[in-house]
Amino acid sequence: MVDLIQKGNEFGFDSWSEHIKSWHNGEHGKFILLRYEDLIKNTEKEIDKLLKFIDFEVSNEVLKSAVENSKFDKLKILEKSKGVVYQEKLKDRKSKFFRKGISGDWKTSFSQKDLEQFFSIHHEAMKICKYD
């Protein structure tokens, strides 16, 4: 699994680190870091941060509605009922984009050896993402 993240994939993406660093270095324009952990902790604050970043104003009512309608359980139901655009590209057609909705759960997908290798390879990008 670590090899895939290190080398990129069939969708044409570079390695995870190269992807993160290219955005952070400004190669694609403005950059904002939004972490899933922060979105779970304080969704409204993080969405407001995003809206300010893109200079887009909405009322508090619209913001609260967006937060409510983007809750994990609602999105998981939508995925199940409507599917996802990229589903046909997945090798494992049973893969789900909305898996568990648990902060930090990605670590359970790796063995201890893979985690050590991942952090060794991607330490710069992890620091950019404030996972150091």
Beta strands, then each sheet from edge to edge (+ up, - down):
end
